[in-house]
Amino acid sequence: MAIFKISPLTDVLKEEDIENLQNEMGKLGAALVEQDDDLDQGIETEIEDEILVEFMDSLDEEHAGADIYVPGLFTEMLSAGDFRVTSLQNLIDALENLQDELGIEDPESPEDEEEEEIIDDEDEDIIDDFGGTRAPLKKLWYEFYRAANDAIEGDSNLIVKV
């Protein structure tokens, strides 16, 4: 099960790792945003491991497969402790690149669950570049998209736990 958590970095990183991340981001002209330690919004989503792995692989191809996404404008992949870190904007850009491949027309209005389960004859046998049917990948795309936008609006971090 994947957990998308909008929370301060102190929930997952040691103070030393946060300082190192702050230094690395400073070299890129970005800064960590001050955050309220009370902010903690978790979104749990049941996702099959193989679907999540395939989706994360597709994000890796877009140079945006990370464990932590922070506010800022940079595209580099940084490390903090055992975690990979990039910007929320980098994640949004990667999701927008994957949008066409998944056949997502309007990211603001997810398909009804009934529509996701209906696969027309043309799509029935299609195994796209992600190695699976599109419905579970679309659902995961929407989860990432919503969580990333919520984190951006809250000027916070998005932590993805698998």
N, C-alpha and C positions, 0 to 999 in steps of 0.2 A: 504494500500500500504506500502510495506517495503522500507526503504531507507538504503542503505549501504553507510556509509560516512567514508572516510579516512581523518582524520583530527586530530589536536592536542586536547588534553583533555580539554583545556581551552574553547573549543566550547560547552562543556556539563557539565563540573564540576566546582565547586567553588574552589578557591585557597586552602582553608582549606581541602576540600575533596581530592585534588591532593596530598597535603602533607601527609594526613593520608594513602592514597594508597601507596605513596612512602615508608612510614615507614613499612607498611605491606609487601610490596614486598622486602624490605631490610631484613626483618626477614627470608625470603625464599631464600635469596642470589641472588635476582634479583634487577634490578634498572630500573627506568623509563628512557627512551631514550629522550635526548634533541631533540626538534622538532621545525621546522620552523613554525611560526604562519601563514604564507602565504599558507601553505599546506591545501588544502581543495578540495577534489575530491568526489563528491556525485554520487552515482549510484542509480537511482530510478527504482524499479521493481514492477510492479503490480502483486500482489499475493493474492489469496483468503485467507481471514483470517483463515479459518479452515485448509487450507494446511500449512500456516505458523505456526499455533499453533501446529499441528501434527509434523512438522519438528523440531520446537524448543523443543517439548517434547522428540523427539528422541535424540536431542543433550543433553538434561537434563539427559537422561539415560546414556549418555557417559560422564557425568560430565563436559559438555562444553557448556551448554546453558547459554549464558551471553548477556549483552547489550553492553559491551565494551571488545575488545580484544586488548591486548598490546604486544609489542615485549618482549620476555623473555622466559626462560625455567622453567616453573612451571606449575603444574596441579591443584593447589588449586583454589577454587572460593573465591574471595575477594569481599568486598563491598566498594563502594565509593559513598557517598550520597545515592541516591535511585537506584543506578545502580549496577548490578553484573558484576564483572571483572574477566577475566582469560587471559591466554596467547594465542597469535595467534598460537603457536605451539600446544597447547592443542586443539584448534579448528581444525587444520589440521589433527591431529591424530584422532580426533573423526570423521571427514569427511572420512578419509581413512577407518575407521571401518565400516561406513555406506555404503561405496562404493559397497561392495559385495551384501549387502541386497537390494540395489537399482538396481543391475545389470549393474553397470557402469564399463566398461572395461578399457577405456582410459580416465583418467581425463583431459588430455591436449587437447583432441579434442571432444567437445560436439557433440552430435548427431544433425543431421539436423532437422529442425522443422518438416519436412514432416515425418521423421522417428519417431519422438516422438509421432506424432498423430496416427501412425499405430501401432495397438496392435494386435499381432498374436492371433490365436484361443486359444492357450495354455494360454496366459496371459489375455484374454478378461475378464474372470470372477474372476481373482485373486484379492483379496483384501489382500495386504500384511500387515505386522505388523504395518505399518503406518496408516492403516485404509482408504486407498484410492488407486487410480490407480497410477502407477509408473511415468507416464510422468510429471505431475506437480511437483512431489517430485524430480525427476531427474533435472528438470529445476532449481529448487531452490537450489539443491546441487551444480550445476555448478556455480550459482551466488555467493554462499558463498565461493566456492573454488577459483574462480577468484578474488573476493574481498580480501580474506585472503592472497593470494599470492601477490597481488598488494600492500597490506599494509606491508607485510614482505619485499618486494623489496624496498619499500620506507622508511623502518625502522620507520613506523608510526603506528597509532592505527586504528582499524576498529570499527566503532560505528554502531550498528544496531538499527534503530528506527522503531517501529511498529506503 
